[in-house]
Amino acid sequence: MNSKILNTIYQIPYTKNIKFKSVNRILLSIKLALHNLTNNVGRTVLTLVGIVIGIMSVIVVSSSGQGLKNYVLGQFDSFGTDVIQIETKVPATGKTSAANAEGQATGIQITTLKVSDGEALAKIPNVASFAAGTMGQELTSYKDENKRAMLFGVGANYPQVDSAVKVQEGIFYDQSADDSLGQVAVIGPDIKETLFGTEDAIGKSIKIKNMDFRVIGVLEERGAVTFFNYDELIYIPVQTLQKKILGIDYVRFITVKVKDQNLIEVTVADIDDTLKRIHRTYKPEQEDYSITTIQEAQKIIEDVFGTINILLLALTSISLIVGGVGIMNVMYVAVSERTFEIGLRKAVGAKENDIRNQFLFEAVFLTIVGGVVGIILGYLISLGFSYVISLLGYTLNFSLTLNSILIAVGFSATTGIIFGYYPAYKASKLSPMEALRKE
């Protein structure tokens, strides 16, 4: 064993050139570090496991978070960037605040937003069209088939406002059907399949709350948008839903389509002024509505996912710390086992920096190899998740981004340096005489 160490030490030729001498010392430290790692394969592999799991977790969390964010933002794009959404809001709360969400979830009803508000907004110069709407849920049946379906009461202009709403069969109802409280329905493809199967749905009557509604249209498949399945909706005139089914005179939202997107901020200000005048909410704490553009909604989503990703990465970093502690333990064992080698190197002229570099290189090599393996495994697992989710009907691409690689590599390198430094420092401080006596 001693002869092997001596041979390794003297394999790099001596030189009086200070520049090349420094390079030789570094190369010797690297060679000795690799020599030790390859001679203790079992221990090296076990040490790598902790680092690999940590890096793999970082890659999976980062890539899945990015994929989910891209998916949600892509769904917002389906509405178009020329749309403004007005919704009810609990007064004296922020529109995206927990207080507002909790208030409405616990039954606070805001009854001040009306269809007539939308008609007033339609007079704003840059407003091309609007659709007021509300929602409800009722048992729907056709012959022996029953389904508790979501009713989407919207104005006749809704297909103009939401360009993703396309009729595959039949027609969408017109304004006269809305004004006359017509009992007509346009159904999503999933509703059509559930109630009618292969049978033609156009012209047939379905029962909603024991009232007959004639099916006049079937929509094209749209799928889920931000996990809300539009194919399971039944569209009926908003005033019909209000007065014949829900017994209310207010709506939950108004969607506005603008003519010129460059004037969207001005249009938001005009909408705000109009609603302030109608609702007499001249102070911010009195406002019972919120106005949101698609760009603003996308920004909110990006901020939310950014915060979630930071929290998840903080949690996954715990596994990297555990892996780092494993590296520190292995380094301590290595220092203990190779005390004689350290003394021998110092006896033949090795400096403290040479000893410290040797053990630091071992820690760094462990984290680099663990990082590479962790990145590869994390990428493969992300692809697996993406494939499984695609089988469930969602297009979610878990991509390996440069950002996630840099985070993983940064974590890996930092872990190796931090947890490898102290054992390396302790090794460099060993007295050569005391070290040689321990052989």
Contacts in CASP RR format, 6 or more apart in sequence:
PFRMAT RR
TARGET T0000
AUTHOR 0000-0000-0000
METHOD contacts of the structure
MODEL  1
MNSKILNTIYQIPYTKNIKFKSVNRILLSIKLALHNLTNNVGRTVLTLVG
IVIGIMSVIVVSSSGQGLKNYVLGQFDSFGTDVIQIETKVPATGKTSAAN
AEGQATGIQITTLKVSDGEALAKIPNVASFAAGTMGQELTSYKDENKRAM
LFGVGANYPQVDSAVKVQEGIFYDQSADDSLGQVAVIGPDIKETLFGTED
AIGKSIKIKNMDFRVIGVLEERGAVTFFNYDELIYIPVQTLQKKILGIDY
VRFITVKVKDQNLIEVTVADIDDTLKRIHRTYKPEQEDYSITTIQEAQKI
IEDVFGTINILLLALTSISLIVGGVGIMNVMYVAVSERTFEIGLRKAVGA
KENDIRNQFLFEAVFLTIVGGVVGIILGYLISLGFSYVISLLGYTLNFSL
TLNSILIAVGFSATTGIIFGYYPAYKASKLSPMEALRKE
2 340 0 8 1.000
2 344 0 8 1.000
2 439 0 8 1.000
5 341 0 8 1.000
5 344 0 8 1.000
5 345 0 8 1.000
6 344 0 8 1.000
8 31 0 8 1.000
8 32 0 8 1.000
8 35 0 8 1.000
9 28 0 8 1.000
9 32 0 8 1.000
9 344 0 8 1.000
9 345 0 8 1.000
9 348 0 8 1.000
9 350 0 8 1.000
11 31 0 8 1.000
12 24 0 8 1.000
12 27 0 8 1.000
12 28 0 8 1.000
12 31 0 8 1.000
13 24 0 8 1.000
14 21 0 8 1.000
14 24 0 8 1.000
15 21 0 8 1.000
15 24 0 8 1.000
25 350 0 8 1.000
25 351 0 8 1.000
25 353 0 8 1.000
25 354 0 8 1.000
25 357 0 8 1.000
26 357 0 8 1.000
28 354 0 8 1.000
29 354 0 8 1.000
29 357 0 8 1.000
29 358 0 8 1.000
29 361 0 8 1.000
30 361 0 8 1.000
32 358 0 8 1.000
33 358 0 8 1.000
33 359 0 8 1.000
33 361 0 8 1.000
33 362 0 8 1.000
33 365 0 8 1.000
34 361 0 8 1.000
34 365 0 8 1.000
36 334 0 8 1.000
36 338 0 8 1.000
36 362 0 8 1.000
37 44 0 8 1.000
37 362 0 8 1.000
37 365 0 8 1.000
37 366 0 8 1.000
38 44 0 8 1.000
43 330 0 8 1.000
43 333 0 8 1.000
44 366 0 8 1.000
47 323 0 8 1.000
47 326 0 8 1.000
47 327 0 8 1.000
47 330 0 8 1.000
47 366 0 8 1.000
48 366 0 8 1.000
48 369 0 8 1.000
48 370 0 8 1.000
48 373 0 8 1.000
50 319 0 8 1.000
50 322 0 8 1.000
50 323 0 8 1.000
50 324 0 8 1.000
50 326 0 8 1.000
51 320 0 8 1.000
51 323 0 8 1.000
51 324 0 8 1.000
51 327 0 8 1.000
51 366 0 8 1.000
51 367 0 8 1.000
51 370 0 8 1.000
51 371 0 8 1.000
51 374 0 8 1.000
51 412 0 8 1.000
51 415 0 8 1.000
52 370 0 8 1.000
52 371 0 8 1.000
52 373 0 8 1.000
52 374 0 8 1.000
52 377 0 8 1.000
53 319 0 8 1.000
53 323 0 8 1.000
53 374 0 8 1.000
54 316 0 8 1.000
54 317 0 8 1.000
54 319 0 8 1.000
54 320 0 8 1.000
54 323 0 8 1.000
54 374 0 8 1.000
54 411 0 8 1.000
55 320 0 8 1.000
55 370 0 8 1.000
55 371 0 8 1.000
55 373 0 8 1.000
55 374 0 8 1.000
55 375 0 8 1.000
55 378 0 8 1.000
55 408 0 8 1.000
55 411 0 8 1.000
55 412 0 8 1.000
56 374 0 8 1.000
56 375 0 8 1.000
56 377 0 8 1.000
56 378 0 8 1.000
56 381 0 8 1.000
57 316 0 8 1.000
57 319 0 8 1.000
58 313 0 8 1.000
58 316 0 8 1.000
58 317 0 8 1.000
58 320 0 8 1.000
58 404 0 8 1.000
58 407 0 8 1.000
58 408 0 8 1.000
58 411 0 8 1.000
59 374 0 8 1.000
59 375 0 8 1.000
59 377 0 8 1.000
59 378 0 8 1.000
59 379 0 8 1.000
59 381 0 8 1.000
59 382 0 8 1.000
59 400 0 8 1.000
59 404 0 8 1.000
59 405 0 8 1.000
59 408 0 8 1.000
60 378 0 8 1.000
60 381 0 8 1.000
60 382 0 8 1.000
60 385 0 8 1.000
60 398 0 8 1.000
61 309 0 8 1.000
61 312 0 8 1.000
61 313 0 8 1.000
61 316 0 8 1.000
62 309 0 8 1.000
62 313 0 8 1.000
62 401 0 8 1.000
62 403 0 8 1.000
62 404 0 8 1.000
62 407 0 8 1.000
62 408 0 8 1.000
63 378 0 8 1.000
63 379 0 8 1.000
63 382 0 8 1.000
63 398 0 8 1.000
63 399 0 8 1.000
63 400 0 8 1.000
63 401 0 8 1.000
63 404 0 8 1.000
64 382 0 8 1.000
64 385 0 8 1.000
64 398 0 8 1.000
65 305 0 8 1.000
65 308 0 8 1.000
65 309 0 8 1.000
65 312 0 8 1.000
65 398 0 8 1.000
66 309 0 8 1.000
66 398 0 8 1.000
66 399 0 8 1.000
66 401 0 8 1.000
66 403 0 8 1.000
66 404 0 8 1.000
67 396 0 8 1.000
67 397 0 8 1.000
67 398 0 8 1.000
67 399 0 8 1.000
68 305 0 8 1.000
68 396 0 8 1.000
69 301 0 8 1.000
69 302 0 8 1.000
69 305 0 8 1.000
69 306 0 8 1.000
70 397 0 8 1.000
70 399 0 8 1.000
71 394 0 8 1.000
71 395 0 8 1.000
71 396 0 8 1.000
71 397 0 8 1.000
72 226 0 8 1.000
72 301 0 8 1.000
72 305 0 8 1.000
73 298 0 8 1.000
73 301 0 8 1.000
73 302 0 8 1.000
75 224 0 8 1.000
75 225 0 8 1.000
75 226 0 8 1.000
76 226 0 8 1.000
76 294 0 8 1.000
76 297 0 8 1.000
76 298 0 8 1.000
76 301 0 8 1.000
78 164 0 8 1.000
78 225 0 8 1.000
79 162 0 8 1.000
79 164 0 8 1.000
79 294 0 8 1.000
80 163 0 8 1.000
80 294 0 8 1.000
81 261 0 8 1.000
81 294 0 8 1.000
81 295 0 8 1.000
82 257 0 8 1.000
82 258 0 8 1.000
82 261 0 8 1.000
82 264 0 8 1.000
82 294 0 8 1.000
83 161 0 8 1.000
83 162 0 8 1.000
83 255 0 8 1.000
83 256 0 8 1.000
83 257 0 8 1.000
83 258 0 8 1.000
83 293 0 8 1.000
83 294 0 8 1.000
84 255 0 8 1.000
84 256 0 8 1.000
84 257 0 8 1.000
84 258 0 8 1.000
84 264 0 8 1.000
84 267 0 8 1.000
84 268 0 8 1.000
84 271 0 8 1.000
84 291 0 8 1.000
84 292 0 8 1.000
84 293 0 8 1.000
84 294 0 8 1.000
85 253 0 8 1.000
85 254 0 8 1.000
85 255 0 8 1.000
85 256 0 8 1.000
85 291 0 8 1.000
85 292 0 8 1.000
85 293 0 8 1.000
85 294 0 8 1.000
85 297 0 8 1.000
86 113 0 8 1.000
86 117 0 8 1.000
86 121 0 8 1.000
86 253 0 8 1.000
86 254 0 8 1.000
86 255 0 8 1.000
86 256 0 8 1.000
86 271 0 8 1.000
86 275 0 8 1.000
86 289 0 8 1.000
86 290 0 8 1.000
86 291 0 8 1.000
86 292 0 8 1.000
87 95 0 8 1.000
87 113 0 8 1.000
87 252 0 8 1.000
87 253 0 8 1.000
87 289 0 8 1.000
87 290 0 8 1.000
87 292 0 8 1.000
88 104 0 8 1.000
88 110 0 8 1.000
88 112 0 8 1.000
88 113 0 8 1.000
88 252 0 8 1.000
88 253 0 8 1.000
88 288 0 8 1.000
88 289 0 8 1.000
88 290 0 8 1.000
89 95 0 8 1.000
89 100 0 8 1.000
89 110 0 8 1.000
89 287 0 8 1.000
89 288 0 8 1.000
89 289 0 8 1.000
89 290 0 8 1.000
90 99 0 8 1.000
90 100 0 8 1.000
90 103 0 8 1.000
90 104 0 8 1.000
90 108 0 8 1.000
90 110 0 8 1.000
90 288 0 8 1.000
91 281 0 8 1.000
91 285 0 8 1.000
91 286 0 8 1.000
91 287 0 8 1.000
91 288 0 8 1.000
92 285 0 8 1.000
92 286 0 8 1.000
93 99 0 8 1.000
93 100 0 8 1.000
93 103 0 8 1.000
94 100 0 8 1.000
94 290 0 8 1.000
95 290 0 8 1.000
95 292 0 8 1.000
96 300 0 8 1.000
100 290 0 8 1.000
104 110 0 8 1.000
110 250 0 8 1.000
110 288 0 8 1.000
110 289 0 8 1.000
111 248 0 8 1.000
111 249 0 8 1.000
111 250 0 8 1.000
112 250 0 8 1.000
112 279 0 8 1.000
112 288 0 8 1.000
112 289 0 8 1.000
113 132 0 8 1.000
113 250 0 8 1.000
113 251 0 8 1.000
113 252 0 8 1.000
113 253 0 8 1.000
113 254 0 8 1.000
113 288 0 8 1.000
113 289 0 8 1.000
114 132 0 8 1.000
114 249 0 8 1.000
114 250 0 8 1.000
114 251 0 8 1.000
115 132 0 8 1.000
115 133 0 8 1.000
115 238 0 8 1.000
115 239 0 8 1.000
115 251 0 8 1.000
117 132 0 8 1.000
117 254 0 8 1.000
117 275 0 8 1.000
117 278 0 8 1.000
118 130 0 8 1.000
118 132 0 8 1.000
118 254 0 8 1.000
118 256 0 8 1.000
119 130 0 8 1.000
120 274 0 8 1.000
120 278 0 8 1.000
121 127 0 8 1.000
121 130 0 8 1.000
121 254 0 8 1.000
121 256 0 8 1.000
121 271 0 8 1.000
121 274 0 8 1.000
121 275 0 8 1.000
122 129 0 8 1.000
122 130 0 8 1.000
124 267 0 8 1.000
124 270 0 8 1.000
124 271 0 8 1.000
124 274 0 8 1.000
125 270 0 8 1.000
126 258 0 8 1.000
126 259 0 8 1.000
126 260 0 8 1.000
126 263 0 8 1.000
126 264 0 8 1.000
126 266 0 8 1.000
126 267 0 8 1.000
126 270 0 8 1.000
127 256 0 8 1.000
127 257 0 8 1.000
127 258 0 8 1.000
127 259 0 8 1.000
127 267 0 8 1.000
128 160 0 8 1.000
128 257 0 8 1.000
128 258 0 8 1.000
128 259 0 8 1.000
129 157 0 8 1.000
129 160 0 8 1.000
129 161 0 8 1.000
129 256 0 8 1.000
129 257 0 8 1.000
130 157 0 8 1.000
130 161 0 8 1.000
130 254 0 8 1.000
130 255 0 8 1.000
130 256 0 8 1.000
130 257 0 8 1.000
131 154 0 8 1.000
131 155 0 8 1.000
131 156 0 8 1.000
131 157 0 8 1.000
131 158 0 8 1.000
131 160 0 8 1.000
131 161 0 8 1.000
131 162 0 8 1.000
131 238 0 8 1.000
131 254 0 8 1.000
131 255 0 8 1.000
132 154 0 8 1.000
132 155 0 8 1.000
132 238 0 8 1.000
132 251 0 8 1.000
132 253 0 8 1.000
132 254 0 8 1.000
133 152 0 8 1.000
133 153 0 8 1.000
133 154 0 8 1.000
133 155 0 8 1.000
133 238 0 8 1.000
133 251 0 8 1.000
133 252 0 8 1.000
133 253 0 8 1.000
133 254 0 8 1.000
133 255 0 8 1.000
134 153 0 8 1.000
134 238 0 8 1.000
134 241 0 8 1.000
134 242 0 8 1.000
134 246 0 8 1.000
134 248 0 8 1.000
134 250 0 8 1.000
134 251 0 8 1.000
134 252 0 8 1.000
134 253 0 8 1.000
135 150 0 8 1.000
135 151 0 8 1.000
135 152 0 8 1.000
135 153 0 8 1.000
135 252 0 8 1.000
136 150 0 8 1.000
136 151 0 8 1.000
136 153 0 8 1.000
136 241 0 8 1.000
136 245 0 8 1.000
136 246 0 8 1.000
137 148 0 8 1.000
137 149 0 8 1.000
137 150 0 8 1.000
137 151 0 8 1.000
138 148 0 8 1.000
138 149 0 8 1.000
138 151 0 8 1.000
138 208 0 8 1.000
138 209 0 8 1.000
138 245 0 8 1.000
139 146 0 8 1.000
139 147 0 8 1.000
139 148 0 8 1.000
139 149 0 8 1.000
139 208 0 8 1.000
139 209 0 8 1.000
140 146 0 8 1.000
140 147 0 8 1.000
140 148 0 8 1.000
140 149 0 8 1.000
140 191 0 8 1.000
140 195 0 8 1.000
140 206 0 8 1.000
140 207 0 8 1.000
140 208 0 8 1.000
140 234 0 8 1.000
141 147 0 8 1.000
141 195 0 8 1.000
141 206 0 8 1.000
141 207 0 8 1.000
142 195 0 8 1.000
142 196 0 8 1.000
142 204 0 8 1.000
142 205 0 8 1.000
142 206 0 8 1.000
142 207 0 8 1.000
145 194 0 8 1.000
145 195 0 8 1.000
145 196 0 8 1.000
147 191 0 8 1.000
147 194 0 8 1.000
147 195 0 8 1.000
149 191 0 8 1.000
149 208 0 8 1.000
149 232 0 8 1.000
149 233 0 8 1.000
149 234 0 8 1.000
150 232 0 8 1.000
150 233 0 8 1.000
150 234 0 8 1.000
151 208 0 8 1.000
151 233 0 8 1.000
151 234 0 8 1.000
151 236 0 8 1.000
151 241 0 8 1.000
151 245 0 8 1.000
152 233 0 8 1.000
152 234 0 8 1.000
152 235 0 8 1.000
152 236 0 8 1.000
153 235 0 8 1.000
153 236 0 8 1.000
153 237 0 8 1.000
153 238 0 8 1.000
153 240 0 8 1.000
153 241 0 8 1.000
154 235 0 8 1.000
154 237 0 8 1.000
154 238 0 8 1.000
155 175 0 8 1.000
155 178 0 8 1.000
155 237 0 8 1.000
155 238 0 8 1.000
156 172 0 8 1.000
156 173 0 8 1.000
156 174 0 8 1.000
156 175 0 8 1.000
156 177 0 8 1.000
156 178 0 8 1.000
156 237 0 8 1.000
157 175 0 8 1.000
158 165 0 8 1.000
158 172 0 8 1.000
158 235 0 8 1.000
158 255 0 8 1.000
159 165 0 8 1.000
159 166 0 8 1.000
159 167 0 8 1.000
159 172 0 8 1.000
160 257 0 8 1.000
161 255 0 8 1.000
161 256 0 8 1.000
161 257 0 8 1.000
162 255 0 8 1.000
164 222 0 8 1.000
164 225 0 8 1.000
164 230 0 8 1.000
165 172 0 8 1.000
165 219 0 8 1.000
165 222 0 8 1.000
165 235 0 8 1.000
166 219 0 8 1.000
166 220 0 8 1.000
167 186 0 8 1.000
167 217 0 8 1.000
167 218 0 8 1.000
167 219 0 8 1.000
167 220 0 8 1.000
168 189 0 8 1.000
168 217 0 8 1.000
168 218 0 8 1.000
168 219 0 8 1.000
168 220 0 8 1.000
169 201 0 8 1.000
169 202 0 8 1.000
169 217 0 8 1.000
169 218 0 8 1.000
170 202 0 8 1.000
170 216 0 8 1.000
170 217 0 8 1.000
170 218 0 8 1.000
171 216 0 8 1.000
171 217 0 8 1.000
172 186 0 8 1.000
172 216 0 8 1.000
172 217 0 8 1.000
172 235 0 8 1.000
173 182 0 8 1.000
173 184 0 8 1.000
173 186 0 8 1.000
173 216 0 8 1.000
173 235 0 8 1.000
173 236 0 8 1.000
173 237 0 8 1.000
177 184 0 8 1.000
177 237 0 8 1.000
177 240 0 8 1.000
178 237 0 8 1.000
178 238 0 8 1.000
178 239 0 8 1.000
178 240 0 8 1.000
179 239 0 8 1.000
181 237 0 8 1.000
181 239 0 8 1.000
181 240 0 8 1.000
181 243 0 8 1.000
181 244 0 8 1.000
182 237 0 8 1.000
182 240 0 8 1.000
183 211 0 8 1.000
183 212 0 8 1.000
183 213 0 8 1.000
183 214 0 8 1.000
183 236 0 8 1.000
183 240 0 8 1.000
183 244 0 8 1.000
184 213 0 8 1.000
184 214 0 8 1.000
184 215 0 8 1.000
184 216 0 8 1.000
184 236 0 8 1.000
184 237 0 8 1.000
185 206 0 8 1.000
185 208 0 8 1.000
185 213 0 8 1.000
185 214 0 8 1.000
185 215 0 8 1.000
185 216 0 8 1.000
185 217 0 8 1.000
185 234 0 8 1.000
185 235 0 8 1.000
185 236 0 8 1.000
186 215 0 8 1.000
186 216 0 8 1.000
186 217 0 8 1.000
186 218 0 8 1.000
186 219 0 8 1.000
186 234 0 8 1.000
186 235 0 8 1.000
186 236 0 8 1.000
187 195 0 8 1.000
187 201 0 8 1.000
187 206 0 8 1.000
187 215 0 8 1.000
187 217 0 8 1.000
187 218 0 8 1.000
187 219 0 8 1.000
187 233 0 8 1.000
187 234 0 8 1.000
187 235 0 8 1.000
188 218 0 8 1.000
188 219 0 8 1.000
188 230 0 8 1.000
188 231 0 8 1.000
188 232 0 8 1.000
188 233 0 8 1.000
188 234 0 8 1.000
188 235 0 8 1.000
189 218 0 8 1.000
189 219 0 8 1.000
189 220 0 8 1.000
189 221 0 8 1.000
189 231 0 8 1.000
190 229 0 8 1.000
190 231 0 8 1.000
190 232 0 8 1.000
191 231 0 8 1.000
191 232 0 8 1.000
191 233 0 8 1.000
191 234 0 8 1.000
192 201 0 8 1.000
192 218 0 8 1.000
195 201 0 8 1.000
195 206 0 8 1.000
196 204 0 8 1.000
201 215 0 8 1.000
201 217 0 8 1.000
201 218 0 8 1.000
202 215 0 8 1.000
202 216 0 8 1.000
202 217 0 8 1.000
202 218 0 8 1.000
203 214 0 8 1.000
203 215 0 8 1.000
203 216 0 8 1.000
204 214 0 8 1.000
204 215 0 8 1.000
205 212 0 8 1.000
205 213 0 8 1.000
205 214 0 8 1.000
205 215 0 8 1.000
206 212 0 8 1.000
206 213 0 8 1.000
206 215 0 8 1.000
207 213 0 8 1.000
208 234 0 8 1.000
208 236 0 8 1.000
208 245 0 8 1.000
209 245 0 8 1.000
211 244 0 8 1.000
211 245 0 8 1.000
213 236 0 8 1.000
219 230 0 8 1.000
219 231 0 8 1.000
219 235 0 8 1.000
221 231 0 8 1.000
222 230 0 8 1.000
222 231 0 8 1.000
223 229 0 8 1.000
223 230 0 8 1.000
223 231 0 8 1.000
224 230 0 8 1.000
224 394 0 8 1.000
238 251 0 8 1.000
242 248 0 8 1.000
242 249 0 8 1.000
242 250 0 8 1.000
242 251 0 8 1.000
243 249 0 8 1.000
256 267 0 8 1.000
256 271 0 8 1.000
258 264 0 8 1.000
258 267 0 8 1.000
264 293 0 8 1.000
264 295 0 8 1.000
268 291 0 8 1.000
268 293 0 8 1.000
271 291 0 8 1.000
272 291 0 8 1.000
275 281 0 8 1.000
275 289 0 8 1.000
275 291 0 8 1.000
276 282 0 8 1.000
276 287 0 8 1.000
279 286 0 8 1.000
279 287 0 8 1.000
279 288 0 8 1.000
279 289 0 8 1.000
280 286 0 8 1.000
281 287 0 8 1.000
281 288 0 8 1.000
281 289 0 8 1.000
313 407 0 8 1.000
317 411 0 8 1.000
320 411 0 8 1.000
320 412 0 8 1.000
320 415 0 8 1.000
321 415 0 8 1.000
323 415 0 8 1.000
323 419 0 8 1.000
324 415 0 8 1.000
324 416 0 8 1.000
324 418 0 8 1.000
324 419 0 8 1.000
325 419 0 8 1.000
326 419 0 8 1.000
327 363 0 8 1.000
327 366 0 8 1.000
327 367 0 8 1.000
327 415 0 8 1.000
327 416 0 8 1.000
327 419 0 8 1.000
327 420 0 8 1.000
328 419 0 8 1.000
328 420 0 8 1.000
328 422 0 8 1.000
328 423 0 8 1.000
330 366 0 8 1.000
331 359 0 8 1.000
331 362 0 8 1.000
331 363 0 8 1.000
331 419 0 8 1.000
331 420 0 8 1.000
331 423 0 8 1.000
331 424 0 8 1.000
332 423 0 8 1.000
332 426 0 8 1.000
334 359 0 8 1.000
334 362 0 8 1.000
334 423 0 8 1.000
335 342 0 8 1.000
335 359 0 8 1.000
335 423 0 8 1.000
335 426 0 8 1.000
335 427 0 8 1.000
335 430 0 8 1.000
339 430 0 8 1.000
339 435 0 8 1.000
339 438 0 8 1.000
340 435 0 8 1.000
340 436 0 8 1.000
340 438 0 8 1.000
340 439 0 8 1.000
342 355 0 8 1.000
342 427 0 8 1.000
342 430 0 8 1.000
342 432 0 8 1.000
342 435 0 8 1.000
343 430 0 8 1.000
343 432 0 8 1.000
343 435 0 8 1.000
343 436 0 8 1.000
344 432 0 8 1.000
344 435 0 8 1.000
344 436 0 8 1.000
345 354 0 8 1.000
345 355 0 8 1.000
346 355 0 8 1.000
346 430 0 8 1.000
346 432 0 8 1.000
346 435 0 8 1.000
347 432 0 8 1.000
347 436 0 8 1.000
352 428 0 8 1.000
352 429 0 8 1.000
353 428 0 8 1.000
355 424 0 8 1.000
355 427 0 8 1.000
355 428 0 8 1.000
355 430 0 8 1.000
356 424 0 8 1.000
356 425 0 8 1.000
356 427 0 8 1.000
356 428 0 8 1.000
357 424 0 8 1.000
358 424 0 8 1.000
358 427 0 8 1.000
359 420 0 8 1.000
359 423 0 8 1.000
359 424 0 8 1.000
359 427 0 8 1.000
359 428 0 8 1.000
360 417 0 8 1.000
360 420 0 8 1.000
360 421 0 8 1.000
360 424 0 8 1.000
363 416 0 8 1.000
363 417 0 8 1.000
363 419 0 8 1.000
363 420 0 8 1.000
363 421 0 8 1.000
363 423 0 8 1.000
363 424 0 8 1.000
364 413 0 8 1.000
364 416 0 8 1.000
364 417 0 8 1.000
366 416 0 8 1.000
367 412 0 8 1.000
367 413 0 8 1.000
367 415 0 8 1.000
367 416 0 8 1.000
368 412 0 8 1.000
368 413 0 8 1.000
370 412 0 8 1.000
371 408 0 8 1.000
371 409 0 8 1.000
371 412 0 8 1.000
374 408 0 8 1.000
375 400 0 8 1.000
375 405 0 8 1.000
375 408 0 8 1.000
375 409 0 8 1.000
379 400 0 8 1.000
382 398 0 8 1.000
382 399 0 8 1.000
382 400 0 8 1.000
383 398 0 8 1.000
384 398 0 8 1.000
385 398 0 8 1.000
386 396 0 8 1.000
386 397 0 8 1.000
386 398 0 8 1.000
389 396 0 8 1.000
390 396 0 8 1.000
END
